[in-house]
Amino acid sequence: MGKAKHQELLLILGFVLAAVLMTLPAVYMYFYHDITGAPEAVNGSVDLSQADQTGGKIYLDGQWEFYWNRFIASEPEQIAGGDQPAQPDMLLQVPDSWSKYEIDGDSLPSSGFGSYKLILTGYSYARELSLYIPDFGSAYRVFVDGQLTAESGTLSKDINKIFTVPESEIYPVSLSAGKTHTVVIEVATTRFAGLYMTPVLSDYHKTIAENTVRNAIRFILFGVAIFSFLNLISMYASSIRRKQHSFWMPVMFFFILLRIMLTTEFYSIWQPILFFNISYEAINELMYFTTFALKYLLMFLVQEQCGIAFTKKEKAGFLSYYVGLYLIYLFAPQNLNNQYLAVIIPMLTYVLDIYLFIRIFRARKILNKLGMVIFWGAILVILGITLDSYYINGKIYMNSSLALLCFFTVFAFILSWVYSSRMGDLYDDFTQTSSQLELANSQIIMQKEYYESLSAQMNQIREIKHDIHHFTGVMNRLADEGNLEQLRTFLSEYSEKTITEQLPVFCRNVVANSIIGYCYLRAKKYGIPFVSRCDIDRQITLNDSDLCIVLGNALENAIDACRLMDDTKVKFISIEAETTQEKWLFKVRNSYNGILEIKDGRYVSSKGGKSHGMGIPNIERVVEQYGGVVIIEHTDEVFAFMAAVPAKMMTDINENT
């Protein structure tokens, strides 16, 4: 009851945490100016006199002047017949997409080029500054008082020549105190329609240092993700050989790495290496596909690792659902995507996430081992995708370019660890099963050889019984004839012929008797005197397999030790077993050559085998399982192995199993 309640609380906490973290950034941005008191641009101008004057980040959002199809800084235009610059077409909200606006009654297309202009007043800072747009997907140039301070990609009035790279080149600029300053941002895009992300004014050197640290963190985290992926692939290859593999797992890991490489500045690194130098805006379809595939594969992750079965109908239904969403995204007009679908389609993808939570919550009492870890891993995937979607679409101000990478790397590590644990459990089960099978085979061999000896003795007795009437006939005739001398000779020959060695019954327990009998025959074969004083009941509470481990290994160790001795020395083996004072006592004494194998302070059996020997360590493991103790004593000539197991503990263990 307590465990179920604990799992219920963890599930609810995960759901609430995911909901809060997904909505809090957007809410914070909506009330950003109310919460922080930061200035906001109005009518193309912003007063920064009340803003941070220490070089900290200032987000220049609000109303900017907008010039459609004009680059007013690099290609300035003048009003005909005068020295005044050209007038703006409108005031445009930043961040936002220009495709939501109209000029002369016509909606602006998502692709194209234009300029944004903002006047800064009241800002004074002695050191070098930079004004740039972090991780911006469109091509742009930023000018402050006519001086270039940041650029990214290739701008062109020809849409076919626009090339976008999310990584920016940043240059220092100095602002004269007490002056107004003009900021112009020229933007060219094939699909993203303008300044959908907010420009940032900050100290140049701090920005460079921050970007350097972020890049180092990116590579470290990506290295961890790659390591986790390679680890999973190696385990996957092993699982294929064991016919215990899931094809979707490496596929999911592949999509994780692909989605990481498609994130903002990370794409700039892999753009010329893996993506044929495709423009960043052109890989938007691949980014959507990767995101949808990852979300869909979460169903298979939950099914295998949490133990929650999904029907073919459910899988086919959600596959059709995601394919439908993706087709809507692909074929809907780009303006429609920018204005509405860019928000609606991502929101609709959470249908599966909510459905998975409901299924996991309902099946919380039967979750597999580590199923809760997988649930929290899925939460990380959802949060990573959500925060990255917020960030690259300009829905939050905070720089969260590392959010997806951090969450995905942790998830990749969790996935690799969980899969390793699963494979470890399977390997342990396989090893334990193999050991049990070998033990069972060993027990069968012991019983077979012992019963073969019994069978041979019984066949000999049957032959004597079958021929007894012939022998008695001969003896009667010789007696009637009074031929006593010949009768004595005949009886002597008959006595020698009918002598059979009686196999002793060592105890009343069938399994123990066969094991001791087998070892007795082996000892006799090697000429080793064997003495047994055992009182082992038929219904001993120690189960048969454990009894086989204790008796069989102890006696075989004793036989092997005697066999290694010189024939000139006295050899012997003795075994005692009895139940007294609510304890089962067991003792084996044997001669040996005085040489012991000791490793890390423990006695080690010299026997090998597929299960690495079932000697003293395995006996100790069994005895300790029953709450007993093992005592070993030895001199230069005699080795004594003793074990004591509480009878009550044995009963409790057998009742539980």
N, C-alpha and C positions, 0 to 999 in steps of 0.2 A: 504494500500500500504506500509506504514511504517513498520507494523508488519511483512508482508511477506518478506520485505527486511531484516529485523532484523533476522528472522528465517533463511533466505538464508545464511547470514553471519555466523551465529552460526554453521550451518551444514558444510559449507566449512571450517571454523576454526577447527571443530572437526576432519574432514577428514585429513586436513593438519597436525594437531597436532599429530594424530595417526601415519601418515606416517613418520613424522620426528622422533618421539620417538621410532618407530620400527626400523628405519635404523641408527639413530645416534650412538647407542652403538656399532654396528658392524663396522661402519666407523671409530669410535674412536679407536677401537682395531686394525684395519688395519693400521692406521697411528700413533699408540700409541708411538712408539719409536721416530718418527719424531716430534711429538707434545711435548713429555715430556723429550726427551733426555735420557731416562732410558736405562741402558746397556742391551745387549742381548747376550745370550750364543752363542759361536761359537766354533765348534769342541770340544764340551764337556767341555768348560771352560768359565767362565764369570768374568770379572774384575769389582769389585764393588767399586773401589776407588773413582769414581765420583758419586756414588749412595748416597742416604740418609743415613747418619751415626747416626741418632737419634732414630732408632728403628721403623721408619715408615715402611709401607708395601713395599716390593720389590718383584716384580713378576719375577720369574726365568724361563722365556721362552727362546726359541731358540733351539740350537742343543745340545742334550744330547747323551751320549753314551748309547747304548741299548744292553742288554744281554737277548736273547730269551731262555725261559725255564730254567732260572737259578735265584736263590736267592743269589746274590753275597755277601750280608752283613751277613745274618743269616747262610748261608751255603757257605762260601768262597771256591773257587777252585784255585788251583795253576797249573801253566804250568808244564807239566811233566818234571822232571829233573832240576827244577829251583825254585827260590823263587819269581818270578814275578807272579802277578795275571793274571787270564785268560783275554784274549782280547775280546773287544766288537764285536758283530756281525755287527753293523752298527751305524751310527749317525741317531738319530730319532728326528724329530721336535716335540717340546712341546709348546702348546697343539696340539695333533693330535691323530689319532687312528692308532695303529700298523697294522691293517688289510689293510691299504693302501700301505704297503711295502711288499717286497719279500726277501726271503733268499734262495739262490741257485736256483732262478727261480720259487720258490713256494710262492704264497701269504700266508701271515700269517693269521690264523683263528681269528675270533673275540673273541673266548674264549681261555683261557690259562693263562700263567703266565710269568713274566719276570722282569728284573731289569733295572733301569735308574741310570746313574751316571753323576755327574757334579762336577767340581772343582771350588771352590770359592776363589778368590784372592782379596786383597786390601780392605777387610772389617774389621772395628774395632768398637766394641761396648762393653762397660763395663758391661752392665746389662745382665740378662738372656734373651735368645731368644727362639723362636720356629719356626720350619719350618713344615708346614702342608698344606693339600689341603682342602679348605673349601667346605663342602657339596658335597663331592666326592662319586659317586655311587658305585665304585668298592672297593674291599678290598685292603688295602695297609699298608705298614710300611715305616717310614722315619727314616733314620739314618744320623747323622752328626758326622763325625769322629768316627764312630762306636757306637755312643750313640743314643739310641732310643729317638726320640723327638715327634713322632706322630704315631698313628695307628688307623685303623678302620676295623671292620669285622674280618673274619677268612680267612687267606691265606692258600692255599694248592696246591700241585701239582696234586691232584686228583680233577677234575672239580666238581664232585658230593659233595665234602666237602667244596667248597668255599661258604662262607656266607657273604653277603654284608649289611652294615648298613651305611647310609650317615652321621651319627654323628661320630666325631673324638674324640679320647682321646689325649690330648696334654700335653707334658712334657717339662720342661725347659732344656736348654742347654747353656753352656757358650763357647764362641769362644776366643781363645788366640790371642792377638794382633800380627800383623805382620806375621802371618802364612797363609798358604793355607789350605783350609778345603774341605773335601770330603763329598759330599751329595750322598746318595744312597736311591732310592725309589723302594721298591719291590711291585709289583702289581699282583693281581690275579683276574680274571674276567670271568664271564660266557657269557658275551655278549658285553660289552662296549669297549673292545680292547685298553686298555692302558691309558696313561695320556692325556685324552681329556680335562682336566682342568689344570690350571696353579698352580704350587706350590707357596706358599707365605712365605717369610721370614719376621718376624716382632717381636717386643718386646713381650715377653711371657705374662707379666702382663697386658699389654694393650689388648692383644688378649683375655685373659680370661675375662677381664672387658667388652670388646665389646660383646663377646658371651653371657655374663650374661644379658646385657641390651637387646640384640636381643631376647633372650628367654623370657624375661619379656614382651617385646612388642608383641611377637608372641602370648602369652597367653591372653594378653589384647585384641588384635585384634580378636583372635579366639572367645573369650567370647562375644564380640560385635556381631560377625557373628552368634553365637549360639542364642543369645538373639533375633536377627532379625529373625532367622529361627523359633523360638518358637512363636514369635509374629505373624508371617505369618501363622503358623499352627493354632493358635487360631482363627485368622480371617477366615482362610480357613474352619475350622469346623463350624463357624457361617454362612459362605456363603453357605455351603452345606445345612444347615437347611432352608435357604432362596432360595435354588435351584439356586444360583448364584455363581457357582464355576468353576474353571479352573484346571483340573487335572495336567496340565503340570507345573503349578507354583510351587507347593511343590516338584515336581520331579526335576525341575531346581535348586531349592534351595538345594536339597539333593546332586546333582552333584557338586554344588559350594563347599559345605562342604567337600565332598569326595576329590575333586581336591586340596583343601587346605591341607587336611591330607596326601596327597601323595607327597607334596613338600619336597624335600631334608631332612633337619634336623627334620622337623615336622613329617615325617614318622617314625623316630626313636622312637618318643613318643608313637605313636599309633600302631607300628609294633607288639608288643607282646599282645596288648589289643584287637584290632579289626581285625588285618590282619593275625592272626594265626602264627605270627613270620615268615612270608614269607620273603625270601631274597629280598632286595631292587631291585636288577636287575630283579627279577622274576615278579615284579608288573608293568613292563614297558607297557605290553599290556593293563592293567587296566588303566594306566595313559593316554595312547593314546585314549582308548575308552571313558573315562570321558571327555577328551578335545573335541573329535569329537561330543559327545552328547551335551555338553554345546554350542558349536558353532551352532549346528542344532536347539537347542531350542531357540536360539535368534530370529529365524523366528517367533515363536509363541509369544514371548515377544513383538516384534514389531507389530504383528498383533493385539493383544488384547489391548496393552497399547498405541499404536500410532494410532490405527484405520485404519491400512493399510491391506486390505484383500489379502490373498494369496490363489491361487486356489489349488485344490487337486493335479493337475498336477505338480505345482511348488513344493509342499511339497514332493510328491512322487519322483520327479526328484532329489531334493537335498538329500533326504534320500538314494536313490540308489547311488548317487555320493559319499556320505560319507561312506556308506557300502563298496563300491568298493575300496576306498582309504584304509580303514581299513583292508580289505582282502589282498590287495597288501602288506601292512605292515606286516601282520601276516605270510604270506606264502613265501614272498621273502627271499632268503638266507641272513643270518645275515651280511655277508661281504658286500653284495650289499646294505643293509640298512645302514651300517656304512659309506660306501664310497660315496653313492649318495642319497639314499632315505631319510636319516635323514634330509636332507635339502629340497629335492624336495617335499616330502609329506606335511610337514608343510606349505610350500609356496602355495601348491594347495588348502589348506583349506581356504585361503583368498578369494576364488571365491565367496562364500556366503556372506562374509563380504562386499565385493565391491558391490554385487548385492543388499544387504539390503540398503547400502548407496544411491544407485541410486534410489531405490523405495521410500525411505524416502524423498530424495531431490525433486523428482517429485511431491510427495503428501504433500509438506511442508505447503501448504495453508489450508489443511484440517486436520492437525494433531490434535489429541485429546488433551484435557487438560493434561498437564505434559508430553506430547509426546516428547518434546525436552529433558526433564530430562531423559527419558528412552533412547533416542539416546546417550546421553553422558554416561549413565550407560553402554550401550553396548560397547562404546569406551573403558571404563575401563576394561571390561572383555577381550576384544581383546588385549589391552596393557599388562594386567597381564599375559595372556597366552604366549604372544610373548616374553616378557622380561624373564619370567621363562624358556621358551624353550631355549633362548639364553644362559642363565646362566648355566642350568644343562647340556648343551651340550658344555660348555667351549668356547662359541663364544664371550664372553665379560669378561674383567678382574674385573670390579667393582663387589663388593659383593651385588647382588640384590636379595638375598634369601627372603627378605621381600616384594619384589615388588608385586608378585602375591597376597600374603596375604593382603597387604594394599589395592590394587585395588579391590580385591574380597570382602573385608569387607565393603568398601565404597559402592560397588555395592549392596551388601546384604542389607545394611542400606537403600539405595535409593529404592530398590525394596520393602522392607517392608513399607517404608514411602508412596510410591506411591500407593501400594495396600491398605494401611490404608486410604489414601485420597479417593481412589475409593470407598471403603466400606462406608466411611463417607458420600460421595455424595449419594450413593445408600440409605443409612439410612435416610439422610435428605430428599431425594425424597420420600421415603416411608412414613416418618413422615408427610411431607407436604401433600402428597396425602391422608393419613388417616385423617389428620386434615380437609382438604377440603371436604372429603367424610362425615365426621361427621357434618361439618358445613352445607353441602347440606341437610343431613338428618334432621338436626334441623330446617332448613328453610322449608323443606317439611312438617314437623310435625306442625309447626306454621301455615302455609297456610292451611293445611288439617283441623286442628281444627277450624280455623276461618271460612273457607268455609262450614264446617259442620254446624256451628251455623247459617250461612246465609241460607244454604239449609233447615234447620229445620224451620226457619222463613218463607221461601218461601212456604214450604209444608203446613204450617198452614194457610197462606194466600190463597193457592189454595183450601184448605178444606172450608174456609169461603166463597170463591167465588162460590164453587160448591153448597153450601147449601143456598146461598143468596135468590134464587127464592122461596124456602120453607118458609124462614123467612118473605119475603115480602108478600107472600100469607096469612100467619097468620095475619100479621099486617093489611092488607087490610080488611080481614074479621072482625077483632075486631073493626076497624074504622067504617066499614059499619054498624055494630050492635050498634055502639055508646058506646061500653063497654070501656070507657076511663081508668077506674081504672085497669082493667086487661091488657090493652094495655101498660100502664106505667110499670106494674110489668114485663111483657114480655120483654119490651125494656131494663129494668134494668138488667135482667138476661142475655139477649143477649149481652149487652155491656160488662159485666164482662167476658163472655165466649170468646169474640172476641178481647180482649185486647192483643196485641203483643208488646213486647219490641223491639223497633227499634234499630238495630245495626248501630252505626254512621259510616259515611265515614270520615276517619281521614285525608286523603290526596289523591292526584291524582296518586301517584306512587303506582303501584300494589303491589310490594314487600314490600315497607315501610308500606302500609296500612294493609297488612296481618300480619306483625310483630307487629305493634302497636295494631291491633285488637286482636291478640292472647294474648298479654300481658294485654290488657284491660279486656278480659274475665277472665284471671287468677286473676287479681286484684279484680275483682267483686266477684269471687268465694271465696276469702279470706276476703271479706268485706273491701277492701282498696279503698277509693275514688281515682278516676283516672281522671285527666284533661289533655286534649291534645289540643295544639294550634300549629299545624304543617302545613306548606306550602311547600310541597315537590313535585316538578313537575314530570310528567310522565317520562321525558327524563333527569333525573338528571345524571350528568357526573360521579358520584361515581358509580362504578360497583356494581352489585347486591350482590356478595359475601361479599365485603367490607362493603356495607350498612347493610347487615345482621349482621356482626360482631359488628359494632358500635351501631346500634339500639337495636339488640337483647340482647347483653351482658349488655349494660347500663340499659335497662329496667328490665331484669331479676335480676340484682344486686339490683335494687331498690325494686323489689317485695320481694326478699329474706330478705333484710334489714328490711322491714316493718313486715314481718312474724315473725321475731325474737323479735319484740316489745311486751310489755305487752298489753293486751286488754284494760287496763284502760287508755292507752295513745292515743293521737290523731294520726291517720295514714293518710298519703296522698302520692300521686305520681303525678307529673306534668311533661309534656314534651313539649318543644318548639323547632321548627325547621323552619328556613327560609333562603332565599338567599338575602343578602344585601351587597352593596358596593363590589361586586365581591368576596364575601366570603359566604361559606355555614356555617351557625351557628347552633349549636345543643346544647340543654341544658336539663338536667334531674335533677329535685329536688325531694327529698323524705325525709320522716322522718326516723329516725333510733334510736337505743337504746343508742347511744353515745359511742359504742365500735367499734374500727377500728382495722383491721389487717394490720400492717405496717412492711415490711421487707426490710432492707437495704435502708431505706428512701423512699420506694415506697409503694403505696397502692396495696394490693393484694386482689383479689377476693376470697371469701370463697368457691366458687364452685370448684368441682373436675371434673374428667372425663379422658377418655383415652388420650386426648390431653392436659392434665394437666390444664384444665380450660381455658375458652376463655373470661377472665375477663378484668380488667383494663389494664394489660400489653399488651394484644393483641389489644385492642382498640388504645392504644398509638402507637403501631407499625404501624397500618394501617394509622392513622392520620399523623404520621411523614413521612410515605411513600409518602403521597400527599403534603408534605411540610407544614402541618398544626401544630397546637399546641393544647395541652390538658391542661385545668385549672381545678383544684379541690379545692373546698372550703368547709368548714364544721364548724358548731357550735356544741354544745352539743346535739342538737335536729334535725338539718337539714343538710343533705349532698347534695352538688350541684356538678354535673359533667358537664363541658362545653368543647366543641370542636369547633375549627374554621379551615376550610380548604379553601385555595384559589381556586376559581372556575376555573381560568386559569390553575393552576397546575393540577387539576383534568382532565381537557380537554386534556392536553398534555400527561398525563399518559395513559389515555384510547386510545388516538391516537397511542401511541407507542406500546401498547399491542394489 
